[in-house]
Amino acid sequence: MMKQILEATNLCKSYSNGSVMQHVLRNLNIQIYEGDFTVIMGSSGSGKSTLLYALSGMDKPTLGNIQYRNEDISNYNNDKLAVFRRKHCGFIFQQMYLNDTMSVMDNILVSGLLVTKDRKELKKKAEELLQAVGLNEECYHKFPSQLSGGEAQRVAIVRALINSPEIVFADEPTGALNSQNATNVLDVMTDMNAKGQSIVMVTHDMKTARRANRILYLKDGIIIDELNLGMYIKGDQERHDTLRTFLEKMGW
Ligand SMILES: Nc1ncnc2c1ncn2[C@@H]1O[C@H](COP(=O)(O)OP(=O)(O)OP(=O)(O)O)[C@@H](O)[C@H]1O
């Protein structure tokens, strides 16, 4: 049986837009399992990013419970949430947020040094991860502006992995990349997942979504259905068709 890593119960998130309250998440329930590559889909504005930020402790829910293993993080203050994120989570965004004034290696080490002071060990791990995502030594001392979009996103993935997070959250990680770079980044993420990394990703894109083994569909602030796709197999047309049929049924 799959082990649950994260569970949210009766999750609500509302924003006040002037005198009007907008209820984005409405008593939403969700479970995330260890080792899964979970994708959250839904139409624009359905609350996907809001859900991702609440689940990952980047933002606080208005109401509801979020349980990370045996820890209830829903009532944590900002300091405790920051510690939680640093200890357990890795983040990959559409905008890479690399520091332009630092080399590739320093961008990664700065994240690692928040957790350990063993610089030598960190550097070794960073080198291993950079190699694993297909970036060679030539890249280590480059600055972000000297990288292609795909290379920069792979650096961001290494930075997300440097502290061995139990779970990686990704918000449209390929949204700003051309098709080839997007495929490279997705290959890295698929490989990470095949090695056991739990991933929760938000995307609009079917090509990206079909890498996941579990697709959740968000509508009007709740998860209305899910699809189990099994582990990704390259070139599997049936998988693509199954996902398309599911999304059509959802009214996507
Ligand atoms: N900080 C905020 N303040 C007020 N409203 C917000 C805030 N963040 C999000 N919203 C609103 O909540 C709704 C859901 O936003 P969210 O970004 O979660 O949707 P999404 O499904 O990720 O959309 P998209 O696919 O277009 O990125 C939107 O109507 C948005 O305007």
The ligand as an ORCA input file, in Angstrom:
! r2SCAN-3c Opt
* xyz 0 1
  N      -2.775     36.922     -3.435
  C      -3.962     36.947     -4.027
  N      -4.855     37.908     -3.747
  C      -6.075     37.913     -4.313
  N      -6.513     36.981     -5.195
  C      -5.664     36.000     -5.519
  C      -4.346     35.919     -4.954
  N      -3.730     34.808     -5.450
  C      -4.618     34.242     -6.302
  N      -5.769     34.952     -6.325
  C      -6.966     34.610     -7.141
  O      -7.299     33.261     -6.901
  C      -7.726     32.618     -8.094
  C      -6.926     31.355     -8.313
  O      -5.580     31.722     -8.607
  P      -4.464     30.617     -8.890
  O      -3.226     31.331     -9.294
  O      -4.386     29.691     -7.751
  O      -5.112     29.848    -10.126
  P      -4.463     28.831    -11.152
  O      -5.444     27.714    -11.330
  O      -3.093     28.461    -10.724
  O      -4.452     29.746    -12.447
  P      -3.510     29.728    -13.740
  O      -3.701     28.387    -14.375
  O      -4.079     30.824    -14.596
  O      -2.108     29.985    -13.282
  C      -7.588     33.657     -9.202
  O      -8.848     34.204     -9.477
  C      -6.663     34.688     -8.625
  O      -6.932     35.958     -9.116
*
